[in-house]
C-alpha cells in the first residue's frame, strides 16, 4: 500500500513540475500583442493548454451532473452550467490558437 501512495506522490510532483511553465506563459500574456502571436505561444497552447481545457470541460461536466440536484434546489442551474461547462468549453474551442 505504501508503494501506491509513494507512486501517487511522485506522479503528482512530476505533473506539478511539467505544468509549471504554463504559469510563465500566462504571466507573459499581458505583454502579448492583440493582433499577432508567436510560435511559442501556439505550441504551448496546442500541447498543454488545449488538452487541459478539454479535461476541464469533461471534469466540469461530471461535476455539473453531481451538483445538479443541489443547484436545482437553489435555482442556480444556469450559473453552475456556465461556470462548469460553458466557460471551459468556450476557452478551449472558440479561441484562436496561441491567444490566451
Biopython code that builds the backbone (N, CA, C, O; Angstrom):
import numpy as np
from Bio.PDB.StructureBuilder import StructureBuilder

atoms = [
    (1, "UNK", "N", (0.816, -1.187, 0.000)),
    (1, "UNK", "CA", (0.000, 0.000, 0.000)),
    (1, "UNK", "C", (0.864, 1.257, 0.000)),
    (1, "UNK", "O", (0.506, 2.260, -0.617)),
    (2, "UNK", "N", (1.985, 1.203, 0.682)),
    (2, "UNK", "CA", (2.870, 2.358, 0.726)),
    (2, "UNK", "C", (3.457, 2.676, -0.643)),
    (2, "UNK", "O", (3.683, 3.842, -0.966)),
    (3, "UNK", "N", (3.706, 1.645, -1.449)),
    (3, "UNK", "CA", (4.272, 1.906, -2.765)),
    (3, "UNK", "C", (3.265, 2.631, -3.652)),
    (3, "UNK", "O", (3.646, 3.457, -4.481)),
    (4, "UNK", "N", (1.989, 2.325, -3.480)),
    (4, "UNK", "CA", (0.965, 3.021, -4.267)),
    (4, "UNK", "C", (0.926, 4.492, -3.881)),
    (4, "UNK", "O", (0.850, 5.361, -4.749)),
    (5, "UNK", "N", (0.977, 4.775, -2.589)),
    (5, "UNK", "CA", (0.986, 6.166, -2.132)),
    (5, "UNK", "C", (2.250, 6.875, -2.592)),
    (5, "UNK", "O", (2.199, 8.036, -2.999)),
    (6, "UNK", "N", (3.368, 6.195, -2.531)),
    (6, "UNK", "CA", (4.635, 6.785, -2.975)),
    (6, "UNK", "C", (4.581, 7.103, -4.470)),
    (6, "UNK", "O", (5.025, 8.170, -4.896)),
    (7, "UNK", "N", (4.040, 6.184, -5.262)),
    (7, "UNK", "CA", (3.925, 6.427, -6.702)),
    (7, "UNK", "C", (2.967, 7.587, -6.989)),
    (7, "UNK", "O", (3.199, 8.367, -7.913)),
    (8, "UNK", "N", (1.905, 7.702, -6.210)),
    (8, "UNK", "CA", (0.963, 8.806, -6.399)),
    (8, "UNK", "C", (1.622, 10.141, -6.086)),
    (8, "UNK", "O", (1.400, 11.123, -6.793)),
    (9, "UNK", "N", (2.422, 10.183, -5.043)),
    (9, "UNK", "CA", (3.127, 11.431, -4.693)),
    (9, "UNK", "C", (4.139, 11.789, -5.766)),
    (9, "UNK", "O", (4.231, 12.949, -6.168)),
    (10, "UNK", "N", (4.890, 10.822, -6.229)),
    (10, "UNK", "CA", (5.879, 11.074, -7.283)),
    (10, "UNK", "C", (5.183, 11.540, -8.550)),
    (10, "UNK", "O", (5.662, 12.460, -9.213)),
    (11, "UNK", "N", (4.063, 10.924, -8.896)),
    (11, "UNK", "CA", (3.313, 11.352, -10.078)),
    (11, "UNK", "C", (2.820, 12.789, -9.925)),
    (11, "UNK", "O", (2.905, 13.578, -10.866)),
    (12, "UNK", "N", (2.305, 13.130, -8.745)),
    (12, "UNK", "CA", (1.837, 14.494, -8.506)),
    (12, "UNK", "C", (2.958, 15.517, -8.614)),
    (12, "UNK", "O", (2.759, 16.603, -9.158)),
    (13, "UNK", "N", (4.129, 15.177, -8.101)),
    (13, "UNK", "CA", (5.279, 16.087, -8.199)),
    (13, "UNK", "C", (5.690, 16.256, -9.653)),
    (13, "UNK", "O", (5.977, 17.371, -10.088)),
    (14, "UNK", "N", (5.722, 15.176, -10.401)),
    (14, "UNK", "CA", (6.085, 15.271, -11.821)),
    (14, "UNK", "C", (5.089, 16.131, -12.594)),
    (14, "UNK", "O", (5.489, 16.950, -13.422)),
    (15, "UNK", "N", (3.813, 15.954, -12.334)),
    (15, "UNK", "CA", (2.795, 16.768, -13.007)),
    (15, "UNK", "C", (2.983, 18.238, -12.652)),
    (15, "UNK", "O", (2.863, 19.106, -13.517)),
    (16, "UNK", "N", (3.274, 18.519, -11.393)),
    (16, "UNK", "CA", (3.484, 19.911, -10.979)),
    (16, "UNK", "C", (4.681, 20.526, -11.692)),
    (16, "UNK", "O", (4.615, 21.673, -12.135)),
    (17, "UNK", "N", (5.771, 19.779, -11.809)),
    (17, "UNK", "CA", (6.941, 20.311, -12.492)),
    (17, "UNK", "C", (6.719, 20.469, -13.990)),
    (17, "UNK", "O", (7.245, 21.400, -14.599)),
    (18, "UNK", "N", (5.954, 19.579, -14.582)),
    (18, "UNK", "CA", (5.717, 19.672, -16.020)),
    (18, "UNK", "C", (4.733, 20.772, -16.380)),
    (18, "UNK", "O", (4.810, 21.329, -17.475)),
    (19, "UNK", "N", (3.811, 21.096, -15.483)),
    (19, "UNK", "CA", (2.831, 22.133, -15.779)),
    (19, "UNK", "C", (3.240, 23.510, -15.269)),
    (19, "UNK", "O", (2.557, 24.491, -15.563)),
    (20, "UNK", "N", (4.314, 23.614, -14.528)),
    (20, "UNK", "CA", (4.771, 24.911, -14.005)),
    (20, "UNK", "C", (5.090, 25.914, -15.114)),
    (20, "UNK", "O", (4.796, 27.095, -14.935)),
    (21, "UNK", "N", (5.677, 25.515, -16.255)),
    (21, "UNK", "CA", (5.946, 26.505, -17.305)),
    (21, "UNK", "C", (4.694, 27.154, -17.889)),
    (21, "UNK", "O", (4.777, 28.228, -18.485)),
    (22, "UNK", "N", (3.545, 26.520, -17.726)),
    (22, "UNK", "CA", (2.307, 27.109, -18.228)),
    (22, "UNK", "C", (2.022, 28.416, -17.490)),
    (22, "UNK", "O", (1.501, 29.361, -18.083)),
    (23, "UNK", "N", (2.360, 28.477, -16.202)),
    (23, "UNK", "CA", (2.170, 29.694, -15.429)),
    (23, "UNK", "C", (2.985, 30.848, -15.976)),
    (23, "UNK", "O", (2.531, 31.992, -15.961)),
    (24, "UNK", "N", (4.187, 30.558, -16.459)),
    (24, "UNK", "CA", (5.018, 31.591, -17.069)),
    (24, "UNK", "C", (4.352, 32.125, -18.328)),
    (24, "UNK", "O", (4.391, 33.324, -18.602)),
    (25, "UNK", "N", (3.750, 31.239, -19.080)),
    (25, "UNK", "CA", (3.059, 31.659, -20.303)),
    (25, "UNK", "C", (1.890, 32.572, -19.967)),
    (25, "UNK", "O", (1.667, 33.562, -20.662)),
    (26, "UNK", "N", (1.138, 32.259, -18.915)),
    (26, "UNK", "CA", (0.018, 33.107, -18.530)),
    (26, "UNK", "C", (0.494, 34.437, -17.980)),
    (26, "UNK", "O", (-0.170, 35.456, -18.170)),
    (27, "UNK", "N", (1.635, 34.447, -17.301)),
    (27, "UNK", "CA", (2.183, 35.699, -16.795)),
    (27, "UNK", "C", (2.656, 36.570, -17.947)),
    (27, "UNK", "O", (2.625, 37.797, -17.853)),
    (28, "UNK", "N", (3.082, 35.960, -19.008)),
    (28, "UNK", "CA", (3.594, 36.679, -20.162)),
    (28, "UNK", "C", (2.475, 37.237, -21.035)),
    (28, "UNK", "O", (2.735, 38.080, -21.894)),
    (29, "UNK", "N", (1.256, 36.796, -20.839)),
    (29, "UNK", "CA", (0.177, 37.174, -21.729)),
    (29, "UNK", "C", (-0.111, 38.665, -21.730)),
    (29, "UNK", "O", (-0.641, 39.183, -22.713)),
    (30, "UNK", "N", (0.221, 39.369, -20.657)),
    (30, "UNK", "CA", (-0.030, 40.805, -20.631)),
    (30, "UNK", "C", (0.865, 41.537, -21.625)),
    (30, "UNK", "O", (0.546, 42.653, -22.036)),
    (31, "UNK", "N", (1.977, 40.925, -22.014)),
    (31, "UNK", "CA", (2.882, 41.545, -22.969)),
    (31, "UNK", "C", (2.583, 41.124, -24.400)),
    (31, "UNK", "O", (3.203, 41.633, -25.333)),
    (32, "UNK", "N", (1.647, 40.209, -24.588)),
    (32, "UNK", "CA", (1.325, 39.691, -25.905)),
    (32, "UNK", "C", (0.467, 40.697, -26.672)),
    (32, "UNK", "O", (-0.447, 41.308, -26.117)),
    (33, "UNK", "N", (0.777, 40.854, -27.947)),
    (33, "UNK", "CA", (0.006, 41.746, -28.804)),
    (33, "UNK", "C", (-1.366, 41.144, -29.075)),
    (33, "UNK", "O", (-1.518, 39.923, -29.111)),
    (34, "UNK", "N", (-2.349, 41.992, -29.261)),
    (34, "UNK", "CA", (-3.704, 41.517, -29.533)),
    (34, "UNK", "C", (-3.866, 41.001, -30.956)),
    (34, "UNK", "O", (-4.787, 40.229, -31.223)),
    (35, "UNK", "N", (-2.997, 41.405, -31.875)),
    (35, "UNK", "CA", (-3.195, 41.070, -33.285)),
    (35, "UNK", "C", (-2.296, 39.964, -33.788)),
    (35, "UNK", "O", (-2.548, 39.417, -34.862)),
    (36, "UNK", "N", (-1.259, 39.615, -33.054)),
    (36, "UNK", "CA", (-0.392, 38.542, -33.522)),
    (36, "UNK", "C", (0.117, 37.731, -32.345)),
    (36, "UNK", "O", (0.107, 38.185, -31.201)),
    (37, "UNK", "N", (0.554, 36.543, -32.647)),
    (37, "UNK", "CA", (1.065, 35.644, -31.619)),
    (37, "UNK", "C", (2.402, 35.094, -32.076)),
    (37, "UNK", "O", (2.825, 35.324, -33.209)),
    (38, "UNK", "N", (3.059, 34.375, -31.199)),
    (38, "UNK", "CA", (4.352, 33.789, -31.534)),
    (38, "UNK", "C", (4.209, 32.283, -31.666)),
    (38, "UNK", "O", (3.260, 31.705, -31.137)),
    (39, "UNK", "N", (5.136, 31.639, -32.362)),
    (39, "UNK", "CA", (5.084, 30.178, -32.451)),
    (39, "UNK", "C", (5.174, 29.500, -31.088)),
    (39, "UNK", "O", (4.601, 28.429, -30.889)),
    (40, "UNK", "N", (5.888, 30.114, -30.153)),
    (40, "UNK", "CA", (5.982, 29.540, -28.815)),
    (40, "UNK", "C", (4.633, 29.488, -28.125)),
    (40, "UNK", "O", (4.282, 28.483, -27.508)),
    (41, "UNK", "N", (3.871, 30.581, -28.231)),
    (41, "UNK", "CA", (2.531, 30.592, -27.649)),
    (41, "UNK", "C", (1.648, 29.556, -28.314)),
    (41, "UNK", "O", (0.835, 28.915, -27.648)),
    (42, "UNK", "N", (1.796, 29.381, -29.625)),
    (42, "UNK", "CA", (0.968, 28.408, -30.337)),
    (42, "UNK", "C", (1.289, 26.982, -29.900)),
    (42, "UNK", "O", (0.385, 26.167, -29.714)),
    (43, "UNK", "N", (2.576, 26.681, -29.738)),
    (43, "UNK", "CA", (2.973, 25.330, -29.320)),
    (43, "UNK", "C", (2.492, 25.039, -27.908)),
    (43, "UNK", "O", (1.964, 23.960, -27.640)),
    (44, "UNK", "N", (2.673, 26.002, -26.996)),
    (44, "UNK", "CA", (2.206, 25.812, -25.621)),
    (44, "UNK", "C", (0.692, 25.651, -25.596)),
    (44, "UNK", "O", (0.159, 24.843, -24.836)),
    (45, "UNK", "N", (0.005, 26.422, -26.429)),
    (45, "UNK", "CA", (-1.447, 26.339, -26.476)),
    (45, "UNK", "C", (-1.906, 24.963, -26.960)),
    (45, "UNK", "O", (-2.782, 24.347, -26.353)),
    (46, "UNK", "N", (-1.317, 24.491, -28.042)),
    (46, "UNK", "CA", (-1.724, 23.203, -28.614)),
    (46, "UNK", "C", (-1.289, 22.037, -27.737)),
    (46, "UNK", "O", (-2.048, 21.084, -27.562)),
    (47, "UNK", "N", (-0.081, 22.095, -27.185)),
    (47, "UNK", "CA", (0.460, 20.954, -26.446)),
    (47, "UNK", "C", (-0.025, 20.877, -25.000)),
    (47, "UNK", "O", (-0.189, 19.781, -24.465)),
    (48, "UNK", "N", (-0.255, 22.019, -24.364)),
    (48, "UNK", "CA", (-0.591, 21.987, -22.944)),
    (48, "UNK", "C", (-1.959, 22.559, -22.610)),
    (48, "UNK", "O", (-2.745, 21.916, -21.914)),
    (49, "UNK", "N", (-2.249, 23.746, -23.092)),
    (49, "UNK", "CA", (-3.445, 24.453, -22.638)),
    (49, "UNK", "C", (-4.714, 23.826, -23.198)),
    (49, "UNK", "O", (-5.686, 23.666, -22.460)),
    (50, "UNK", "N", (-4.737, 23.469, -24.471)),
    (50, "UNK", "CA", (-5.948, 22.862, -25.049)),
    (50, "UNK", "C", (-6.287, 21.510, -24.404)),
    (50, "UNK", "O", (-7.448, 21.281, -24.063)),
    (51, "UNK", "N", (-5.311, 20.614, -24.228)),
    (51, "UNK", "CA", (-5.664, 19.360, -23.544)),
    (51, "UNK", "C", (-6.160, 19.577, -22.110)),
    (51, "UNK", "O", (-7.068, 18.880, -21.656)),
    (52, "UNK", "N", (-5.570, 20.537, -21.402)),
    (52, "UNK", "CA", (-6.046, 20.844, -20.054)),
    (52, "UNK", "C", (-7.469, 21.409, -20.125)),
    (52, "UNK", "O", (-8.301, 21.109, -19.269)),
    (53, "UNK", "N", (-7.745, 22.222, -21.141)),
    (53, "UNK", "CA", (-9.093, 22.756, -21.318)),
    (53, "UNK", "C", (-10.116, 21.671, -21.620)),
    (53, "UNK", "O", (-11.248, 21.726, -21.140)),
    (54, "UNK", "N", (-9.717, 20.694, -22.409)),
    (54, "UNK", "CA", (-10.615, 19.576, -22.703)),
    (54, "UNK", "C", (-10.896, 18.785, -21.428)),
    (54, "UNK", "O", (-12.039, 18.410, -21.166)),
    (55, "UNK", "N", (-9.855, 18.532, -20.638)),
    (55, "UNK", "CA", (-10.047, 17.829, -19.365)),
    (55, "UNK", "C", (-10.918, 18.650, -18.420)),
    (55, "UNK", "O", (-11.759, 18.094, -17.714)),
    (56, "UNK", "N", (-10.725, 19.965, -18.400)),
    (56, "UNK", "CA", (-11.541, 20.821, -17.535)),
    (56, "UNK", "C", (-12.999, 20.787, -17.964)),
    (56, "UNK", "O", (-13.895, 20.803, -17.120)),
    (57, "UNK", "N", (-13.245, 20.741, -19.265)),
    (57, "UNK", "CA", (-14.622, 20.661, -19.754)),
    (57, "UNK", "C", (-15.268, 19.332, -19.355)),
    (57, "UNK", "O", (-16.422, 19.302, -18.927)),
    (58, "UNK", "N", (-14.529, 18.249, -19.495)),
    (58, "UNK", "CA", (-15.064, 16.934, -19.134)),
    (58, "UNK", "C", (-15.299, 16.839, -17.627)),
    (58, "UNK", "O", (-16.358, 16.388, -17.189)),
    (59, "UNK", "N", (-14.312, 17.263, -16.836)),
    (59, "UNK", "CA", (-14.474, 17.218, -15.382)),
    (59, "UNK", "C", (-15.563, 18.174, -14.909)),
    (59, "UNK", "O", (-16.284, 17.874, -13.957)),
    (60, "UNK", "N", (-15.684, 19.323, -15.570)),
    (60, "UNK", "CA", (-16.761, 20.252, -15.236)),
    (60, "UNK", "C", (-18.125, 19.664, -15.537)),
    (60, "UNK", "O", (-19.082, 19.889, -14.797)),
    (61, "UNK", "N", (-18.216, 18.911, -16.624)),
    (61, "UNK", "CA", (-19.482, 18.246, -16.950)),
    (61, "UNK", "C", (-19.851, 17.215, -15.894)),
    (61, "UNK", "O", (-21.010, 17.112, -15.491)),
    (62, "UNK", "N", (-18.857, 16.455, -15.451)),
    (62, "UNK", "CA", (-19.115, 15.476, -14.397)),
    (62, "UNK", "C", (-19.507, 16.169, -13.090)),
    (62, "UNK", "O", (-20.421, 15.721, -12.397)),
    (63, "UNK", "N", (-18.819, 17.252, -12.759)),
    (63, "UNK", "CA", (-19.151, 17.993, -11.543)),
    (63, "UNK", "C", (-20.539, 18.611, -11.656)),
    (63, "UNK", "O", (-21.263, 18.693, -10.664)),
    (64, "UNK", "N", (-20.915, 19.046, -12.859)),
    (64, "UNK", "CA", (-22.244, 19.614, -13.048)),
    (64, "UNK", "C", (-23.328, 18.575, -12.794)),
    (64, "UNK", "O", (-24.351, 18.876, -12.179)),
    (65, "UNK", "N", (-23.105, 17.361, -13.265)),
    (65, "UNK", "CA", (-24.085, 16.297, -13.043)),
    (65, "UNK", "C", (-24.224, 16.011, -11.549)),
    (65, "UNK", "O", (-25.331, 15.792, -11.058)),
    (66, "UNK", "N", (-23.106, 16.014, -10.831)),
    (66, "UNK", "CA", (-23.159, 15.771, -9.392)),
    (66, "UNK", "C", (-23.839, 16.933, -8.675)),
    (66, "UNK", "O", (-24.607, 16.725, -7.736)),
    (67, "UNK", "N", (-23.553, 18.163, -9.120)),
    (67, "UNK", "CA", (-24.088, 19.353, -8.444)),
    (67, "UNK", "C", (-25.501, 19.711, -8.899)),
    (67, "UNK", "O", (-26.135, 20.580, -8.299)),
    (68, "UNK", "N", (-25.999, 19.068, -9.934)),
    (68, "UNK", "CA", (-27.299, 19.437, -10.497)),
    (68, "UNK", "C", (-28.447, 19.403, -9.488)),
    (68, "UNK", "O", (-29.235, 20.347, -9.456)),
    (69, "UNK", "N", (-28.576, 18.380, -8.679)),
    (69, "UNK", "CA", (-29.695, 18.413, -7.716)),
    (69, "UNK", "C", (-29.606, 19.591, -6.740)),
    (69, "UNK", "O", (-30.621, 20.197, -6.394)),
    (70, "UNK", "N", (-28.392, 19.908, -6.305)),
    (70, "UNK", "CA", (-28.225, 20.989, -5.340)),
    (70, "UNK", "C", (-28.429, 22.355, -5.996)),
    (70, "UNK", "O", (-29.028, 23.252, -5.402)),
    (71, "UNK", "N", (-27.931, 22.506, -7.218)),
    (71, "UNK", "CA", (-28.117, 23.791, -7.904)),
    (71, "UNK", "C", (-29.562, 23.977, -8.350)),
    (71, "UNK", "O", (-30.039, 25.109, -8.443)),
    (72, "UNK", "N", (-30.263, 22.882, -8.628)),
    (72, "UNK", "CA", (-31.677, 22.999, -8.993)),
    (72, "UNK", "C", (-32.504, 23.439, -7.798)),
    (72, "UNK", "O", (-33.449, 24.213, -7.944)),
    (73, "UNK", "N", (-32.157, 22.956, -6.635)),
    (73, "UNK", "CA", (-32.883, 23.359, -5.429)),
    (73, "UNK", "C", (-32.683, 24.843, -5.150)),
    (73, "UNK", "O", (-33.622, 25.551, -4.786)),
    (74, "UNK", "N", (-31.444, 25.306, -5.326)),
    (74, "UNK", "CA", (-31.156, 26.710, -5.026)),
    (74, "UNK", "C", (-31.481, 27.640, -6.191)),
    (74, "UNK", "O", (-31.484, 28.859, -6.019)),
    (75, "UNK", "N", (-31.753, 27.091, -7.366)),
    (75, "UNK", "CA", (-32.107, 27.908, -8.520)),
    (75, "UNK", "C", (-30.921, 28.475, -9.280)),
    (75, "UNK", "O", (-31.082, 29.416, -10.056)),
    (76, "UNK", "N", (-29.732, 27.922, -9.073)),
    (76, "UNK", "CA", (-28.526, 28.403, -9.740)),
    (76, "UNK", "C", (-28.059, 27.475, -10.859)),
    (76, "UNK", "O", (-26.859, 27.388, -11.119)),
    (77, "UNK", "N", (-28.961, 26.795, -11.512)),
    (77, "UNK", "CA", (-28.572, 25.838, -12.538)),
    (77, "UNK", "C", (-27.860, 26.513, -13.704)),
    (77, "UNK", "O", (-26.866, 25.988, -14.206)),
    (78, "UNK", "N", (-28.347, 27.653, -14.134)),
    (78, "UNK", "CA", (-27.736, 28.353, -15.264)),
    (78, "UNK", "C", (-26.319, 28.816, -14.925)),
    (78, "UNK", "O", (-25.407, 28.647, -15.734)),
    (79, "UNK", "N", (-26.127, 29.394, -13.749)),
    (79, "UNK", "CA", (-24.812, 29.861, -13.325)),
    (79, "UNK", "C", (-23.842, 28.689, -13.194)),
    (79, "UNK", "O", (-22.685, 28.789, -13.603)),
    (80, "UNK", "N", (-24.312, 27.584, -12.626)),
    (80, "UNK", "CA", (-23.478, 26.394, -12.477)),
    (80, "UNK", "C", (-23.082, 25.851, -13.837)),
    (80, "UNK", "O", (-21.930, 25.462, -14.034)),
    (81, "UNK", "N", (-24.013, 25.817, -14.777)),
    (81, "UNK", "CA", (-23.713, 25.361, -16.135)),
    (81, "UNK", "C", (-22.673, 26.249, -16.793)),
    (81, "UNK", "O", (-21.730, 25.754, -17.411)),
    (82, "UNK", "N", (-22.840, 27.553, -16.664)),
    (82, "UNK", "CA", (-21.902, 28.480, -17.311)),
    (82, "UNK", "C", (-20.492, 28.333, -16.762)),
    (82, "UNK", "O", (-19.528, 28.330, -17.527)),
    (83, "UNK", "N", (-20.360, 28.212, -15.458)),
    (83, "UNK", "CA", (-19.027, 28.156, -14.847)),
    (83, "UNK", "C", (-18.357, 26.800, -14.984)),
    (83, "UNK", "O", (-17.132, 26.734, -15.092)),
    (84, "UNK", "N", (-19.126, 25.713, -14.982)),
    (84, "UNK", "CA", (-18.518, 24.388, -15.023)),
    (84, "UNK", "C", (-18.389, 23.808, -16.430)),
    (84, "UNK", "O", (-17.484, 23.012, -16.680)),
    (85, "UNK", "N", (-19.264, 24.185, -17.342)),
    (85, "UNK", "CA", (-19.224, 23.592, -18.684)),
    (85, "UNK", "C", (-18.952, 24.638, -19.761)),
    (85, "UNK", "O", (-18.029, 24.475, -20.560)),
    (86, "UNK", "N", (-19.736, 25.697, -19.792)),
    (86, "UNK", "CA", (-19.670, 26.651, -20.907)),
    (86, "UNK", "C", (-18.342, 27.415, -20.956)),
    (86, "UNK", "O", (-17.717, 27.492, -22.013)),
    (87, "UNK", "N", (-17.910, 27.976, -19.832)),
    (87, "UNK", "CA", (-16.676, 28.764, -19.830)),
    (87, "UNK", "C", (-15.444, 27.953, -20.243)),
    (87, "UNK", "O", (-14.676, 28.424, -21.081)),
    (88, "UNK", "N", (-15.219, 26.737, -19.685)),
    (88, "UNK", "CA", (-14.072, 25.959, -20.160)),
    (88, "UNK", "C", (-14.189, 25.556, -21.636)),
    (88, "UNK", "O", (-13.187, 25.518, -22.351)),
    (89, "UNK", "N", (-15.406, 25.256, -22.087)),
    (89, "UNK", "CA", (-15.583, 24.864, -23.492)),
    (89, "UNK", "C", (-15.318, 26.042, -24.426)),
    (89, "UNK", "O", (-14.669, 25.878, -25.459)),
    (90, "UNK", "N", (-15.807, 27.212, -24.076)),
    (90, "UNK", "CA", (-15.559, 28.398, -24.909)),
    (90, "UNK", "C", (-14.081, 28.714, -24.933)),
    (90, "UNK", "O", (-13.535, 29.024, -25.992)),
    (91, "UNK", "N", (-13.415, 28.643, -23.781)),
    (91, "UNK", "CA", (-11.979, 28.929, -23.724)),
    (91, "UNK", "C", (-11.188, 27.921, -24.536)),
    (91, "UNK", "O", (-10.173, 28.273, -25.138)),
    (92, "UNK", "N", (-11.632, 26.676, -24.563)),
    (92, "UNK", "CA", (-10.893, 25.632, -25.269)),
    (92, "UNK", "C", (-11.160, 25.636, -26.769)),
    (92, "UNK", "O", (-10.224, 25.484, -27.554)),
    (93, "UNK", "N", (-12.404, 25.803, -27.184)),
    (93, "UNK", "CA", (-12.762, 25.575, -28.572)),
    (93, "UNK", "C", (-13.060, 26.836, -29.383)),
    (93, "UNK", "O", (-13.032, 26.770, -30.612)),
    (94, "UNK", "N", (-13.341, 27.965, -28.763)),
    (94, "UNK", "CA", (-13.703, 29.167, -29.518)),
    (94, "UNK", "C", (-12.646, 30.255, -29.471)),
    (94, "UNK", "O", (-12.960, 31.427, -29.679)),
    (95, "UNK", "N", (-11.420, 29.897, -29.208)),
    (95, "UNK", "CA", (-10.335, 30.853, -29.096)),
    (95, "UNK", "C", (-9.302, 30.540, -30.179)),
    (95, "UNK", "O", (-8.996, 29.372, -30.416)),
    (96, "UNK", "N", (-8.762, 31.571, -30.841)),
    (96, "UNK", "CA", (-7.706, 31.298, -31.828)),
    (96, "UNK", "C", (-6.478, 30.681, -31.164)),
    (96, "UNK", "O", (-6.182, 30.968, -30.004)),
    (97, "UNK", "N", (-5.778, 29.847, -31.893)),
    (97, "UNK", "CA", (-4.605, 29.174, -31.357)),
    (97, "UNK", "C", (-3.519, 30.191, -31.045)),
    (97, "UNK", "O", (-3.164, 31.020, -31.883)),
    (98, "UNK", "N", (-3.002, 30.116, -29.834)),
    (98, "UNK", "CA", (-1.906, 30.973, -29.429)),
    (98, "UNK", "C", (-2.320, 32.235, -28.713)),
    (98, "UNK", "O", (-1.457, 32.957, -28.214)),
    (99, "UNK", "N", (-3.609, 32.535, -28.640)),
    (99, "UNK", "CA", (-4.084, 33.725, -27.944)),
    (99, "UNK", "C", (-4.723, 33.285, -26.630)),
    (99, "UNK", "O", (-5.616, 32.438, -26.613)),
    (100, "UNK", "N", (-4.258, 33.869, -25.540)),
    (100, "UNK", "CA", (-4.750, 33.468, -24.218)),
    (100, "UNK", "C", (-5.671, 34.520, -23.697)),
    (100, "UNK", "O", (-6.201, 34.385, -22.594)),
]
sb = StructureBuilder()
sb.init_structure("model")
sb.init_model(0)
sb.init_chain("A")
sb.init_seg("    ")
for serial, (resi, resn, name, xyz) in enumerate(atoms, 1):
    if name == "N":
        sb.init_residue(resn, " ", resi, " ")
    sb.init_atom(name, np.array(xyz, "f"), 0.0, 1.0, " ", f" {name:<3s}", serial, name[0])
structure = sb.get_structure()
